[in-house]
Each structure stands twice: as structure tokens, then as C-alpha cells.
Amino acid sequence: MISIDANNNIALWDMKDGNMVFKFIPENTGKITAACLDDTNRRLVIGDAEGKVQIYNFNNGQCLQVIDTLKNLEITNVIHTHSVGT
């Protein structure tokens, strides 16, 4: 399970024992308003109140990609879909 608090602290929790597994604070982001994990649970996609979407390696907190084309439009939902090659 992931949790995000009002200060943008993102934490991964072990559902079996309730312990925190990993925690980080994303850089250069507004208030986080949406989040989801990819199908491998290794990448975290977050959207913020300023219209920015960021993709993080959830194992180490490294930012992999920033999509900043929706300036001043709050992101209210993010969904990861798996691309299938032909």
C-alpha cells in the first residue's frame, strides 16, 4: 500500500506486518493530487495541483520522467496502462 501525506511524503507499507518499507519526498512537485503504481509496482506515477505528471522508480525514489505540459490544470487522476507491442 502507498500513502501520501499533506507534505508530499510518499511511503510504501507492508500490508502483512504494517511496517513502512520505503519513504521519499518527490522533488519539484506541487501538492500531489493523484497517484498510481505500474503493473510491476516499481514505478509510481503522480500528478499534482499544478498540472505536472512525474514517474518515479519506487524502489529508490529516482525521478524517471517529468511531463509538464498541462500548466495550471490540476491532475485529478492518473492511470498506468501496459503497452503491448505488435
N, C-alpha and C positions, 0 to 999 in steps of 0.2 A: 504494500500500500504506500502511496505517496501522500505527503501533506505539505501544504504551503501556508505559511502564516502571514500576518499583516505586514511583516517586514521583509517579505520575499524569501525567507529561509525555506529551502526545499529539503525534505527529509524522506528517506526510504525506510520503511519499517518492516520487520519480520513479523508476519501475522501469526506464526506459531508461538513465539515467546514474547512478543510485544517490544522487543529491543530495537533501537534505531541502528540501522545498518550503515547508512551514509547520509551526510548532510552537506549542503553547499548553498551559497548565495550567488545567483547569476549576476554577471556584470552588465552595466549599462542597460538596464531594463526599467520600465515604468512599473506601476502596480500590476502584478500578474492577475489576469482575469480568466485565463483558460489554460488547461494543460492536459496532455495525454502521453502515454508511453507507446513506443512502436511494438510490433508483434514479438520482438525478441526481448523486450523490457530493458534494452540497453540504451536507447535514445529517448530523451524527453523532449517533447515539443511544447513550448509555452507561447502564449500570446499575452500582450499587455494592453493597458488602457490607452497607450499612445499609438497603437497600430503596428507594433513590431512583433514578428514571429521569430523565435530563436529555437535552434535544435542543439541539444547538449548530449554529450556522452554521459549517461547517467552513472557509469561506473567510476568516473574520475572528475566530473564537473566541467570538462572542457567544452567550450562553445565550438560547435562544428560549422554552423551556418546561421546567418542573420538575414532575414527577409524584412526589409524596411520600406515597403512601397505603399503602405496604407496609412500614411501620416495622418494623425489626429482622428483616426477612426478606431474605436475600441474593438479589440478582438474579443468576441464573446464565446467562441467555440473553436476548438482545433480537433481534427480527426486525422489519424495516420492511416494511410491505405498502403497495402503492399503492391508494388508494381510487378506485373508478371510479363516477362519477355515473350516474344513470339518465336 
